Amino acid sequence: MNQITVSIFDLSPSEKLQLVEDLWDDLAATPADIPIPDWQIEELDRRKANLTSNPASGLSWDEVKRRVRGHHGR
């Protein structure tokens, strides 16, 4: 009997995208199961403390969009 091995690298771009979406949805269903490295938690705590002590350092959503669009030309 012939056995055919299929690799994810053999999938079409749309099939690969669907696979990524399916994997993301599966991970998102149980966010508590996704490990967060200590350095990332520390960075989030640092940023939160900075924003709490200096609220003016934050940007509005409109400003964020303007900067991103300006940087990427859209």
Secondary structure as UniProt FT lines:
FT   HELIX           8..10
FT   HELIX           13..28
FT   HELIX           31..33
FT   HELIX           38..53
FT   HELIX           55..57
FT   HELIX           61..72
//
